Amino acid sequence: MLLILILDALGAVGAGNFLVLLMQLGLGGFFLYLVLRLWSWHIGQQFERQEEGQQSEREKEEERAVDN
C-alpha cells in the first residue's frame, strides 16, 4: 500500500485512484498521501527554478559571446 502511495505521489498512478486511496487508508493514510504529494510538488518546483536559472545563465553567456 505504501508503494501505491509513493507512486501516486510521484504521478505514476492515475488521479482516479485518489478516492479509492482515501477510502482504503483512512485519515492517517490520507494525511501521508497529502504530505507526499506536497513534497513531490515542492521538489518539482525546485527543479523548475534550477532549470530556469541554468537557462538564463546560458542566455547571458550567449549574449556576452555575441557582444564580443
Order of alpha helices (4+ residues) and beta strands (2+ residues): alpha-alpha
